[in-house]
């Protein structure tokens, strides 16, 4: 194992470096509603995570959970990617779980750690409890979840473990669950794609979820030139989800100068799974700075004609037309 670890590139370490777990310190309550509020009391927290959330001024219709990538702060990602502006414009509450360097030296969610990705354990349980707390507090029924990179891999785990909890999801530059449950498998999965076929991933997802007939809709976004997380992961994830969602039409493909879209629809032509492959993009999330409140200066944010946050909430049908 040690020779293999020494060969890991510094960029790969952003997604797999770990440190000793430490108990998260509670935050203070009750700042103004137009700012981020710390979420301090959400039940069991075996993953030792913290969180903040943003509620619009009127009753929110939906909750959107955003899981940041490595070396990122959730609040910064939410602001610069456009999710904060979209939350205010389209009236949804935004929940931002936050990893710490005490849990992972690069502040990555531990998507490859058995103790953190097993159902009702570790970080997965912490995030689930955060979601249920905000749902009850804000009287919200519909929950959506998006994640970038390591956050995307954790999003895959949450969608697989708790399909009834979510209406839809988005995985950006991420990996399917369970692509890895230890360090060596994590490196292999990032470099080469999942070892499991789409059919095998479907079988794993259905374990313990046999009664689920309607799985959450999913949008998957990847860069064609991603050297950190092989785009095969996104392809396999989209194919897995298309097979989980029963009675879907054959995939249809459209292309533009900047990106290619593969879409799986149901018999009523409602989109259920969407794969977006952005041409010549590396590892990260795209923003269109011609839109307000976008900033591509943060790590793993890139300028593009395709604004990922807008594309995601449009696929989720969260556009408030009132």
Secondary structure, 3 states (H helix, E strand, C coil): CHHHHHCCCHHHHCCCCCCCCCCCCCCCCCCCCCCCEECCCCCCCCCCCEEEEECCCCCCCEEEEEECCCCCCHHHHHHHHCHHHHHHHHCEEEEEEECCCCCCCCCCCCCCCHHHHCCCCHHHHHHHHHHHHHHHHHCCCEEEEEEECHHHHHHHHHHHHCHHHCCEEEEECCCCCCCCCCHHHHHHHHHHCCCCCHHHHHHHHHCCCCCCCCCCEEEEEEECCCCCCCCHHHHHHHHHHHHHCCCCCCCEEEECCCEEEEEEECCCCCEEEEEEEECCCCCCEEECCCCCCCCCCCCCEEECCCCHHHHHHHHCCCCCCC
